[in-house]
Amino acid sequence: MNNFYTLYRGDRFITVADTIQELAEFMHISVSSARWLSYPTAHKRFKNQDANLIYKYEV
C-alpha cells in the first residue's frame, strides 16, 4: 500500500510529499510537530481556521 502526505493551509493546497519527514523539512519544523499536524486532534483544534494541516492518503 502506498501512502503520501499533503499540506494544506486552510482550504488551499500547498504541497505533496512521500514522507512526513519531507514535509517537516519543507515547513522547517520537527518531525514530531509535523506528525501532530496530521492527527485528528490538530484538525479539530484548528477547525475553521487558516492553519497548516497535514493529511495522509493511502492509495
PQR file with spaces between the fields and no chain letter, atoms N, CA, C, O and H, PARSE charges and radii, in Angstrom:
ATOM       1  N    MET     1       0.842   -1.174    0.000 -0.4000 1.5000
ATOM       2  CA   MET     1       0.000    0.000    0.000 -0.0000 2.0000
ATOM       3  C    MET     1       0.892    1.245    0.000  0.5500 1.7000
ATOM       4  O    MET     1       1.841    1.336    0.780 -0.5500 1.4000
ATOM       5  N    ASN     2       0.586    2.185   -0.865 -0.4000 1.5000
ATOM       6  CA   ASN     2       1.362    3.421   -0.961 -0.0000 2.0000
ATOM       7  C    ASN     2       0.684    4.535   -0.181  0.5500 1.7000
ATOM       8  O    ASN     2      -0.540    4.672   -0.206 -0.5500 1.4000
ATOM       9  H    ASN     2      -0.184    2.110   -1.498  0.4000 1.0000
ATOM      10  N    ASN     3       1.480    5.320    0.503 -0.4000 1.5000
ATOM      11  CA   ASN     3       0.984    6.470    1.252 -0.0000 2.0000
ATOM      12  C    ASN     3       1.635    7.727    0.714  0.5500 1.7000
ATOM      13  O    ASN     3       2.754    7.691    0.204 -0.5500 1.4000
ATOM      14  H    ASN     3       2.474    5.210    0.523  0.4000 1.0000
ATOM      15  N    PHE     4       0.924    8.844    0.831 -0.4000 1.5000
ATOM      16  CA   PHE     4       1.531   10.138    0.588 -0.0000 2.0000
ATOM      17  C    PHE     4       0.857   11.154    1.490  0.5500 1.7000
ATOM      18  O    PHE     4      -0.242   10.922    1.994 -0.5500 1.4000
ATOM      19  H    PHE     4       0.015    8.874    1.245  0.4000 1.0000
ATOM      20  N    TYR     5       1.515   12.263    1.687 -0.4000 1.5000
ATOM      21  CA   TYR     5       1.052   13.292    2.613 -0.0000 2.0000
ATOM      22  C    TYR     5       0.879   14.602    1.861  0.5500 1.7000
ATOM      23  O    TYR     5       1.666   14.934    0.975 -0.5500 1.4000
ATOM      24  H    TYR     5       2.408   12.452    1.278  0.4000 1.0000
ATOM      25  N    THR     6      -0.161   15.341    2.225 -0.4000 1.5000
ATOM      26  CA   THR     6      -0.389   16.647    1.613 -0.0000 2.0000
ATOM      27  C    THR     6      -0.442   17.707    2.700  0.5500 1.7000
ATOM      28  O    THR     6      -0.868   17.448    3.825 -0.5500 1.4000
ATOM      29  H    THR     6      -0.801   15.071    2.945  0.4000 1.0000
ATOM      30  N    LEU     7      -0.009   18.888    2.346 -0.4000 1.5000
ATOM      31  CA   LEU     7      -0.035   20.024    3.258 -0.0000 2.0000
ATOM      32  C    LEU     7      -1.031   21.036    2.729  0.5500 1.7000
ATOM      33  O    LEU     7      -0.963   21.448    1.571 -0.5500 1.4000
ATOM      34  H    LEU     7       0.337   19.099    1.432  0.4000 1.0000
ATOM      35  N    TYR     8      -1.952   21.431    3.585 -0.4000 1.5000
ATOM      36  CA   TYR     8      -2.942   22.452    3.254 -0.0000 2.0000
ATOM      37  C    TYR     8      -2.830   23.586    4.254  0.5500 1.7000
ATOM      38  O    TYR     8      -2.520   23.361    5.424 -0.5500 1.4000
ATOM      39  H    TYR     8      -2.008   21.097    4.526  0.4000 1.0000
ATOM      40  N    ARG     9      -3.079   24.792    3.800 -0.4000 1.5000
ATOM      41  CA   ARG     9      -3.242   25.943    4.689 -0.0000 2.0000
ATOM      42  C    ARG     9      -4.679   26.386    4.503  0.5500 1.7000
ATOM      43  O    ARG     9      -5.027   27.010    3.500 -0.5500 1.4000
ATOM      44  H    ARG     9      -3.331   24.974    2.849  0.4000 1.0000
ATOM      45  N    GLY    10      -5.507   26.059    5.476 -0.4000 1.5000
ATOM      46  CA   GLY    10      -6.940   26.274    5.319 -0.0000 2.0000
ATOM      47  C    GLY    10      -7.446   25.355    4.215  0.5500 1.7000
ATOM      48  O    GLY    10      -7.248   24.142    4.279 -0.5500 1.4000
ATOM      49  H    GLY    10      -5.224   25.553    6.291  0.4000 1.0000
ATOM      50  N    ASP    11      -8.097   25.922    3.204 -0.4000 1.5000
ATOM      51  CA   ASP    11      -8.587   25.144    2.067 -0.0000 2.0000
ATOM      52  C    ASP    11      -7.611   25.129    0.901  0.5500 1.7000
ATOM      53  O    ASP    11      -7.888   24.507   -0.125 -0.5500 1.4000
ATOM      54  H    ASP    11      -8.257   26.907    3.152  0.4000 1.0000
ATOM      55  N    ARG    12      -6.485   25.796    1.041 -0.4000 1.5000
ATOM      56  CA   ARG    12      -5.533   25.950   -0.064 -0.0000 2.0000
ATOM      57  C    ARG    12      -4.461   24.860   -0.011  0.5500 1.7000
ATOM      58  O    ARG    12      -3.790   24.683    1.007 -0.5500 1.4000
ATOM      59  H    ARG    12      -6.261   26.301    1.874  0.4000 1.0000
ATOM      60  N    PHE    13      -4.310   24.132   -1.126 -0.4000 1.5000
ATOM      61  CA   PHE    13      -3.280   23.100   -1.249 -0.0000 2.0000
ATOM      62  C    PHE    13      -1.917   23.768   -1.344  0.5500 1.7000
ATOM      63  O    PHE    13      -1.745   24.733   -2.089 -0.5500 1.4000
ATOM      64  H    PHE    13      -4.855   24.276   -1.952  0.4000 1.0000
ATOM      65  N    ILE    14      -0.928   23.247   -0.574 -0.4000 1.5000
ATOM      66  CA   ILE    14       0.428   23.795   -0.595 -0.0000 2.0000
ATOM      67  C    ILE    14       1.378   22.853   -1.332  0.5500 1.7000
ATOM      68  O    ILE    14       2.001   23.251   -2.316 -0.5500 1.4000
ATOM      69  H    ILE    14      -1.068   22.464    0.032  0.4000 1.0000
ATOM      70  N    THR    15       1.496   21.602   -0.864 -0.4000 1.5000
ATOM      71  CA   THR    15       2.433   20.662   -1.489 -0.0000 2.0000
ATOM      72  C    THR    15       2.066   19.230   -1.132  0.5500 1.7000
ATOM      73  O    THR    15       1.218   18.978   -0.277 -0.5500 1.4000
ATOM      74  H    THR    15       0.990   21.278   -0.064  0.4000 1.0000
ATOM      75  N    VAL    16       2.724   18.306   -1.807 -0.4000 1.5000
ATOM      76  CA   VAL    16       2.559   16.875   -1.546 -0.0000 2.0000
ATOM      77  C    VAL    16       3.950   16.275   -1.352  0.5500 1.7000
ATOM      78  O    VAL    16       4.923   16.727   -1.955 -0.5500 1.4000
ATOM      79  H    VAL    16       3.413   18.511   -2.502  0.4000 1.0000
ATOM      80  N    ALA    17       4.031   15.247   -0.498 -0.4000 1.5000
ATOM      81  CA   ALA    17       5.320   14.595   -0.226 -0.0000 2.0000
ATOM      82  C    ALA    17       5.090   13.108    0.026  0.5500 1.7000
ATOM      83  O    ALA    17       3.995   12.683    0.393 -0.5500 1.4000
ATOM      84  H    ALA    17       3.240   14.880   -0.008  0.4000 1.0000
ATOM      85  N    ASP    18       6.142   12.337   -0.180 -0.4000 1.5000
ATOM      86  CA   ASP    18       6.067   10.895    0.059 -0.0000 2.0000
ATOM      87  C    ASP    18       6.177   10.542    1.534  0.5500 1.7000
ATOM      88  O    ASP    18       5.647    9.517    1.963 -0.5500 1.4000
ATOM      89  H    ASP    18       7.032   12.682   -0.478  0.4000 1.0000
ATOM      90  N    THR    19       6.860   11.378    2.320 -0.4000 1.5000
ATOM      91  CA   THR    19       7.042   11.085    3.742 -0.0000 2.0000
ATOM      92  C    THR    19       6.747   12.321    4.587  0.5500 1.7000
ATOM      93  O    THR    19       6.770   13.454    4.105 -0.5500 1.4000
ATOM      94  H    THR    19       7.291   12.210    1.971  0.4000 1.0000
ATOM      95  N    ILE    20       6.472   12.065    5.846 -0.4000 1.5000
ATOM      96  CA   ILE    20       6.235   13.148    6.795 -0.0000 2.0000
ATOM      97  C    ILE    20       7.528   13.930    7.031  0.5500 1.7000
ATOM      98  O    ILE    20       7.488   15.126    7.320 -0.5500 1.4000
ATOM      99  H    ILE    20       6.453   11.145    6.237  0.4000 1.0000
ATOM     100  N    GLN    21       8.669   13.258    6.910 -0.4000 1.5000
ATOM     101  CA   GLN    21       9.965   13.916    7.083 -0.0000 2.0000
ATOM     102  C    GLN    21      10.181   14.988    6.015  0.5500 1.7000
ATOM     103  O    GLN    21      10.702   16.064    6.309 -0.5500 1.4000
ATOM     104  H    GLN    21       8.701   12.287    6.676  0.4000 1.0000
ATOM     105  N    GLU    22       9.781   14.696    4.778 -0.4000 1.5000
ATOM     106  CA   GLU    22       9.917   15.677    3.701 -0.0000 2.0000
ATOM     107  C    GLU    22       9.081   16.924    3.987  0.5500 1.7000
ATOM     108  O    GLU    22       9.528   18.045    3.743 -0.5500 1.4000
ATOM     109  H    GLU    22       9.358   13.822    4.539  0.4000 1.0000
ATOM     110  N    LEU    23       7.872   16.727    4.501 -0.4000 1.5000
ATOM     111  CA   LEU    23       7.027   17.878    4.834 -0.0000 2.0000
ATOM     112  C    LEU    23       7.615   18.664    5.999  0.5500 1.7000
ATOM     113  O    LEU    23       7.562   19.894    6.004 -0.5500 1.4000
ATOM     114  H    LEU    23       7.509   15.816    4.699  0.4000 1.0000
ATOM     115  N    ALA    24       8.172   17.974    6.980 -0.4000 1.5000
ATOM     116  CA   ALA    24       8.793   18.661    8.115 -0.0000 2.0000
ATOM     117  C    ALA    24       9.944   19.537    7.635  0.5500 1.7000
ATOM     118  O    ALA    24      10.079   20.677    8.081 -0.5500 1.4000
ATOM     119  H    ALA    24       8.215   16.975    6.976  0.4000 1.0000
ATOM     120  N    GLU    25      10.771   19.022    6.737 -0.4000 1.5000
ATOM     121  CA   GLU    25      11.874   19.818    6.188 -0.0000 2.0000
ATOM     122  C    GLU    25      11.347   21.006    5.393  0.5500 1.7000
ATOM     123  O    GLU    25      11.887   22.107    5.495 -0.5500 1.4000
ATOM     124  H    GLU    25      10.661   18.097    6.375  0.4000 1.0000
ATOM     125  N    PHE    26      10.305   20.792    4.607 -0.4000 1.5000
ATOM     126  CA   PHE    26       9.706   21.865    3.813 -0.0000 2.0000
ATOM     127  C    PHE    26       9.184   22.987    4.710  0.5500 1.7000
ATOM     128  O    PHE    26       9.316   24.168    4.388 -0.5500 1.4000
ATOM     129  H    PHE    26       9.867   19.897    4.525  0.4000 1.0000
ATOM     130  N    MET    27       8.582   22.593    5.853 -0.4000 1.5000
ATOM     131  CA   MET    27       7.983   23.561    6.769 -0.0000 2.0000
ATOM     132  C    MET    27       8.978   24.096    7.796  0.5500 1.7000
ATOM     133  O    MET    27       8.654   25.023    8.539 -0.5500 1.4000
ATOM     134  H    MET    27       8.475   21.634    6.114  0.4000 1.0000
ATOM     135  N    HIS    28      10.190   23.523    7.851 -0.4000 1.5000
ATOM     136  CA   HIS    28      11.209   23.911    8.833 -0.0000 2.0000
ATOM     137  C    HIS    28      10.721   23.701   10.261  0.5500 1.7000
ATOM     138  O    HIS    28      10.879   24.569   11.119 -0.5500 1.4000
ATOM     139  H    HIS    28      10.453   22.770    7.248  0.4000 1.0000
ATOM     140  N    ILE    29      10.119   22.523   10.504 -0.4000 1.5000
ATOM     141  CA   ILE    29       9.668   22.142   11.841 -0.0000 2.0000
ATOM     142  C    ILE    29      10.162   20.721   12.119  0.5500 1.7000
ATOM     143  O    ILE    29      10.664   20.045   11.221 -0.5500 1.4000
ATOM     144  H    ILE    29       9.991   21.818    9.807  0.4000 1.0000
ATOM     145  N    SER    30      10.016   20.277   13.362 -0.4000 1.5000
ATOM     146  CA   SER    30      10.444   18.922   13.716 -0.0000 2.0000
ATOM     147  C    SER    30       9.471   17.895   13.135  0.5500 1.7000
ATOM     148  O    SER    30       8.330   18.217   12.802 -0.5500 1.4000
ATOM     149  H    SER    30       9.608   20.826   14.091  0.4000 1.0000
ATOM     150  N    VAL    31       9.938   16.675   13.023 -0.4000 1.5000
ATOM     151  CA   VAL    31       9.103   15.596   12.505 -0.0000 2.0000
ATOM     152  C    VAL    31       7.922   15.347   13.440  0.5500 1.7000
ATOM     153  O    VAL    31       6.814   15.081   12.975 -0.5500 1.4000
ATOM     154  H    VAL    31      10.865   16.413   13.293  0.4000 1.0000
ATOM     155  N    SER    32       8.144   15.429   14.741 -0.4000 1.5000
ATOM     156  CA   SER    32       7.043   15.201   15.690 -0.0000 2.0000
ATOM     157  C    SER    32       5.975   16.284   15.572  0.5500 1.7000
ATOM     158  O    SER    32       4.787   15.991   15.708 -0.5500 1.4000
ATOM     159  H    SER    32       9.045   15.645   15.119  0.4000 1.0000
ATOM     160  N    SER    33       6.372   17.515   15.323 -0.4000 1.5000
ATOM     161  CA   SER    33       5.391   18.588   15.116 -0.0000 2.0000
ATOM     162  C    SER    33       4.608   18.365   13.830  0.5500 1.7000
ATOM     163  O    SER    33       3.394   18.563   13.795 -0.5500 1.4000
ATOM     164  H    SER    33       7.336   17.753   15.212  0.4000 1.0000
ATOM     165  N    ALA    34       5.294   17.957   12.784 -0.4000 1.5000
ATOM     166  CA   ALA    34       4.619   17.674   11.514 -0.0000 2.0000
ATOM     167  C    ALA    34       3.653   16.505   11.677  0.5500 1.7000
ATOM     168  O    ALA    34       2.538   16.536   11.156 -0.5500 1.4000
ATOM     169  H    ALA    34       6.281   17.796   12.812  0.4000 1.0000
ATOM     170  N    ARG    35       4.085   15.480   12.399 -0.4000 1.5000
ATOM     171  CA   ARG    35       3.214   14.328   12.632 -0.0000 2.0000
ATOM     172  C    ARG    35       1.966   14.762   13.402  0.5500 1.7000
ATOM     173  O    ARG    35       0.865   14.297   13.106 -0.5500 1.4000
ATOM     174  H    ARG    35       4.990   15.456   12.823  0.4000 1.0000
ATOM     175  N    TRP    36       2.129   15.648   14.386 -0.4000 1.5000
ATOM     176  CA   TRP    36       0.981   16.113   15.166 -0.0000 2.0000
ATOM     177  C    TRP    36      -0.025   16.839   14.271  0.5500 1.7000
ATOM     178  O    TRP    36      -1.232   16.734   14.485 -0.5500 1.4000
ATOM     179  H    TRP    36       3.024   16.025   14.627  0.4000 1.0000
ATOM     180  N    LEU    37       0.460   17.564   13.283 -0.4000 1.5000
ATOM     181  CA   LEU    37      -0.439   18.280   12.370 -0.0000 2.0000
ATOM     182  C    LEU    37      -1.280   17.332   11.517  0.5500 1.7000
ATOM     183  O    LEU    37      -2.239   17.763   10.876 -0.5500 1.4000
ATOM     184  H    LEU    37       1.441   17.650   13.109  0.4000 1.0000
ATOM     185  N    SER    38      -0.933   16.055   11.503 -0.4000 1.5000
ATOM     186  CA   SER    38      -1.717   15.078   10.747 -0.0000 2.0000
ATOM     187  C    SER    38      -2.754   14.365   11.617  0.5500 1.7000
ATOM     188  O    SER    38      -3.573   13.610   11.093 -0.5500 1.4000
ATOM     189  H    SER    38      -0.154   15.704   12.023  0.4000 1.0000
ATOM     190  N    TYR    39      -2.736   14.588   12.918 -0.4000 1.5000
ATOM     191  CA   TYR    39      -3.643   13.898   13.832 -0.0000 2.0000
ATOM     192  C    TYR    39      -5.023   14.561   13.850  0.5500 1.7000
ATOM     193  O    TYR    39      -5.135   15.767   13.635 -0.5500 1.4000
ATOM     194  H    TYR    39      -2.071   15.201   13.344  0.4000 1.0000
ATOM     195  N    PRO    40      -6.074   13.773   14.107 -0.5600 1.5000
ATOM     196  CA   PRO    40      -7.422   14.340   14.218  0.2800 2.0000
ATOM     197  C    PRO    40      -7.529   15.426   15.292  0.5500 1.7000
ATOM     198  O    PRO    40      -8.331   16.350   15.151 -0.5500 1.4000
ATOM     199  N    THR    41      -6.742   15.330   16.352 -0.4000 1.5000
ATOM     200  CA   THR    41      -6.760   16.347   17.408 -0.0000 2.0000
ATOM     201  C    THR    41      -6.391   17.716   16.850  0.5500 1.7000
ATOM     202  O    THR    41      -7.045   18.711   17.163 -0.5500 1.4000
ATOM     203  H    THR    41      -6.091   14.579   16.466  0.4000 1.0000
ATOM     204  N    ALA    42      -5.359   17.773   16.035 -0.4000 1.5000
ATOM     205  CA   ALA    42      -4.948   19.045   15.424 -0.0000 2.0000
ATOM     206  C    ALA    42      -6.024   19.542   14.473  0.5500 1.7000
ATOM     207  O    ALA    42      -6.306   20.739   14.425 -0.5500 1.4000
ATOM     208  H    ALA    42      -4.828   16.965   15.780  0.4000 1.0000
ATOM     209  N    HIS    43      -6.625   18.635   13.719 -0.4000 1.5000
ATOM     210  CA   HIS    43      -7.661   19.031   12.771 -0.0000 2.0000
ATOM     211  C    HIS    43      -8.870   19.609   13.506  0.5500 1.7000
ATOM     212  O    HIS    43      -9.482   20.566   13.032 -0.5500 1.4000
ATOM     213  H    HIS    43      -6.396   17.663   13.759  0.4000 1.0000
ATOM     214  N    LYS    44      -9.214   19.038   14.651 -0.4000 1.5000
ATOM     215  CA   LYS    44     -10.331   19.567   15.440 -0.0000 2.0000
ATOM     216  C    LYS    44      -9.972   20.914   16.061  0.5500 1.7000
ATOM     217  O    LYS    44     -10.794   21.830   16.076 -0.5500 1.4000
ATOM     218  H    LYS    44      -8.717   18.261   15.035  0.4000 1.0000
ATOM     219  N    ARG    45      -8.751   21.034   16.571 -0.4000 1.5000
ATOM     220  CA   ARG    45      -8.331   22.264   17.230 -0.0000 2.0000
ATOM     221  C    ARG    45      -8.328   23.445   16.261  0.5500 1.7000
ATOM     222  O    ARG    45      -8.692   24.559   16.637 -0.5500 1.4000
ATOM     223  H    ARG    45      -8.084   20.289   16.559  0.4000 1.0000
ATOM     224  N    PHE    46      -7.922   23.207   15.027 -0.4000 1.5000
ATOM     225  CA   PHE    46      -7.806   24.288   14.051 -0.0000 2.0000
ATOM     226  C    PHE    46      -8.959   24.318   13.053  0.5500 1.7000
ATOM     227  O    PHE    46      -8.838   24.911   11.981 -0.5500 1.4000
ATOM     228  H    PHE    46      -7.626   22.303   14.721  0.4000 1.0000
ATOM     229  N    LYS    47     -10.071   23.685   13.400 -0.4000 1.5000
ATOM     230  CA   LYS    47     -11.237   23.678   12.517 -0.0000 2.0000
ATOM     231  C    LYS    47     -11.679   25.117   12.241  0.5500 1.7000
ATOM     232  O    LYS    47     -11.748   25.945   13.149 -0.5500 1.4000
ATOM     233  H    LYS    47     -10.169   23.204   14.271  0.4000 1.0000
ATOM     234  N    ASN    48     -11.974   25.395   10.979 -0.4000 1.5000
ATOM     235  CA   ASN    48     -12.425   26.719   10.523 -0.0000 2.0000
ATOM     236  C    ASN    48     -11.382   27.805   10.727  0.5500 1.7000
ATOM     237  O    ASN    48     -11.732   28.982   10.815 -0.5500 1.4000
ATOM     238  H    ASN    48     -11.918   24.722   10.241  0.4000 1.0000
ATOM     239  N    GLN    49     -10.110   27.436   10.803 -0.4000 1.5000
ATOM     240  CA   GLN    49      -9.026   28.410   10.892 -0.0000 2.0000
ATOM     241  C    GLN    49      -8.104   28.220    9.703  0.5500 1.7000
ATOM     242  O    GLN    49      -8.067   27.151    9.093 -0.5500 1.4000
ATOM     243  H    GLN    49      -9.826   26.480   10.731  0.4000 1.0000
ATOM     244  N    ASP    50      -7.372   29.254    9.386 -0.4000 1.5000
ATOM     245  CA   ASP    50      -6.439   29.212    8.261 -0.0000 2.0000
ATOM     246  C    ASP    50      -5.088   28.702    8.753  0.5500 1.7000
ATOM     247  O    ASP    50      -4.105   29.443    8.762 -0.5500 1.4000
ATOM     248  H    ASP    50      -7.402   30.122    9.881  0.4000 1.0000
ATOM     249  N    ALA    51      -5.044   27.425    9.165 -0.4000 1.5000
ATOM     250  CA   ALA    51      -3.833   26.841    9.753 -0.0000 2.0000
ATOM     251  C    ALA    51      -3.261   25.768    8.833  0.5500 1.7000
ATOM     252  O    ALA    51      -3.971   25.206    8.000 -0.5500 1.4000
ATOM     253  H    ALA    51      -5.843   26.824    9.158  0.4000 1.0000
ATOM     254  N    ASN    52      -1.971   25.493    8.993 -0.4000 1.5000
ATOM     255  CA   ASN    52      -1.331   24.403    8.259 -0.0000 2.0000
ATOM     256  C    ASN    52      -1.787   23.078    8.851  0.5500 1.7000
ATOM     257  O    ASN    52      -1.705   22.871   10.062 -0.5500 1.4000
ATOM     258  H    ASN    52      -1.394   25.951    9.670  0.4000 1.0000
ATOM     259  N    LEU    53      -2.267   22.180    7.996 -0.4000 1.5000
ATOM     260  CA   LEU    53      -2.649   20.838    8.420 -0.0000 2.0000
ATOM     261  C    LEU    53      -2.141   19.835    7.398  0.5500 1.7000
ATOM     262  O    LEU    53      -2.076   20.129    6.204 -0.5500 1.4000
ATOM     263  H    LEU    53      -2.333   22.348    7.012  0.4000 1.0000
ATOM     264  N    ILE    54      -1.786   18.659    7.869 -0.4000 1.5000
ATOM     265  CA   ILE    54      -1.264   17.602    7.015 -0.0000 2.0000
ATOM     266  C    ILE    54      -2.285   16.473    6.959  0.5500 1.7000
ATOM     267  O    ILE    54      -2.857   16.082    7.976 -0.5500 1.4000
ATOM     268  H    ILE    54      -1.839   18.420    8.839  0.4000 1.0000
ATOM     269  N    TYR    55      -2.500   15.961    5.758 -0.4000 1.5000
ATOM     270  CA   TYR    55      -3.420   14.854    5.539 -0.0000 2.0000
ATOM     271  C    TYR    55      -2.660   13.681    4.942  0.5500 1.7000
ATOM     272  O    TYR    55      -1.853   13.850    4.028 -0.5500 1.4000
ATOM     273  H    TYR    55      -2.035   16.279    4.932  0.4000 1.0000
ATOM     274  N    LYS    56      -2.923   12.497    5.466 -0.4000 1.5000
ATOM     275  CA   LYS    56      -2.289   11.278    4.958 -0.0000 2.0000
ATOM     276  C    LYS    56      -3.289   10.557    4.057  0.5500 1.7000
ATOM     277  O    LYS    56      -4.443   10.348    4.432 -0.5500 1.4000
ATOM     278  H    LYS    56      -3.579   12.359    6.209  0.4000 1.0000
ATOM     279  N    TYR    57      -2.834   10.186    2.878 -0.4000 1.5000
ATOM     280  CA   TYR    57      -3.661    9.450    1.928 -0.0000 2.0000
ATOM     281  C    TYR    57      -3.042    8.084    1.688  0.5500 1.7000
ATOM     282  O    TYR    57      -1.828    7.962    1.525 -0.5500 1.4000
ATOM     283  H    TYR    57      -1.897   10.355    2.574  0.4000 1.0000
ATOM     284  N    GLU    58      -3.877    7.065    1.667 -0.4000 1.5000
ATOM     285  CA   GLU    58      -3.434    5.707    1.374 -0.0000 2.0000
ATOM     286  C    GLU    58      -4.036    5.291    0.045  0.5500 1.7000
ATOM     287  O    GLU    58      -5.250    5.346   -0.146 -0.5500 1.4000
ATOM     288  H    GLU    58      -4.863    7.165    1.799  0.4000 1.0000
ATOM     289  N    VAL    59      -3.172    4.873   -0.869 -0.4000 1.5000
ATOM     290  CA   VAL    59      -3.624    4.504   -2.212 -0.0000 2.0000
ATOM     291  C    VAL    59      -3.411    3.024   -2.418  0.5500 1.7000
ATOM     292  O    VAL    59      -3.723    2.498   -3.486 -0.5500 1.4000
ATOM     293  H    VAL    59      -2.186    4.828   -0.713  0.4000 1.0000
